[in-house]
Amino acid sequence: MRSARFLLALQSDDVALPEAGRIAVIGPQAGDDLSALPRDRIAVVQGFRPDHDYFAAQGHDVSAAMAGPYAAAILCLPRARAAAQAMVAEAAGAVIPGGLILIDGQKTDGVDAMLRACRARVPLVMNVIAKAHGKIFGIAADQAAFADWRAAPHITAEGFTTAPGVFSADGADPGSALLASSLPERMRGRVADLGAGWGYLAAAALTRQDVAEVHLIEADHAALACAKANITDPRAQFHWADATGFTLKAPAAGGFDWVISNPPFHTSRAADPALGIAFIRAAARLLSGSGTCLIVANRHLPYERALAEVFGTVTVIAETPAFKVFAATRPRTRAPISKGAAKSAKRIAARPVIRTTARPGH
């Protein structure tokens, strides 16, 4: 949401927010300015945990999913088209019939295409405002007009349920597939999957009979909901949390024996290696002294140095033209030492590097 564009809309003669009732602000990001709205009537809807926590810390009423009815809504478009369409459809059903829905987005996030698509279905209720490389426009809530945009579960070729907008919704990405194939057969103890998504890697870890627990830690509420549908193994535990700051409230004997992760590395459209580095540091903090971190990364990312800063031993155990899988042991910043999987850690670090050919991913 761009505040200048949003303020122009509120100040225009053809936009009037209702005088009573809740106003949903759907999908705002940390730093967005909501001060022009009546604070006691705002209902922020944000399923990405860091942004959710930002608005909660400001004292806003925040939920991970829409819970209407709302008198009106301001919708901040996500970049993924399927997710944006599903969000519009859900808002059209959550706002009272005929209630105002303002749709705001950047050109780079597809607002022009969304404007054309909405205009083909319902009349606009205001003049389109273009400013700050984006647009904001308004429609009246009409559930029937957008019924075919409502999100439907997608089943991947591997048989997993995914949802629009979650990472790699069409199936396991090549990096995750490489990491899953690199998991040792004799894993044991407690596993943390940082950035677990819809559960592909966690499901692979749960095929090892000596694994006692797998903790799926994921910031995207929609992805975690898919993971809960995909994994019914009682050894799985689910945490809606920012992996970079996650702390297990009641750890058992020390830290985790294993951390597995295919960390995200994009913020907006630009690559941001700092995000993956934050995952690496979190892994070192969460592991026991005998624990092992198994992490996959695009070859061009500068993760070797980051791993070496927080682990005593770093080994490449598998690679393709696009990805590397690292096994990192002897964490320098860690949880209390557990009896864990020291022998397995030594065995996996000593394995020869597996080199295969795969299409580039991420």
Buried (B, 14 or more C-beta within 10 A) or exposed (E): BBBEBBBBBBEBEEBEBBEEBBBBBBBBBBEBEBEEBEEEBBBBBBBBBBBBBBBBEEEBBBBBEBEBBBBBBBBBBBBBBBBBBBBBBBBBBBBBEEBBBBBBBBEEBBBBBBBEBBEEBBEBBBEBBBBBEBBBBBBBBBBEBBEEBBBEEBEBEEEBBBBBBBBBBEBBBBBBBBBBEBBBEEBBBBBBBBBBBBBBBBBBBBEBEEBEBBBBBBBBBBBBBBBBBBBEEEBBBBBBBBBBEBEBEEBEBBBBBBBBBBBBBEEEEEBBBEBBBBBBBBBBBBBBBBBBBBBBBBEEBEBBEBBBBBBEBBBEBBBBEBBBBBBBBBBEBBBEBBEBBBEBBEEBBEEEEBEEEBEEBB
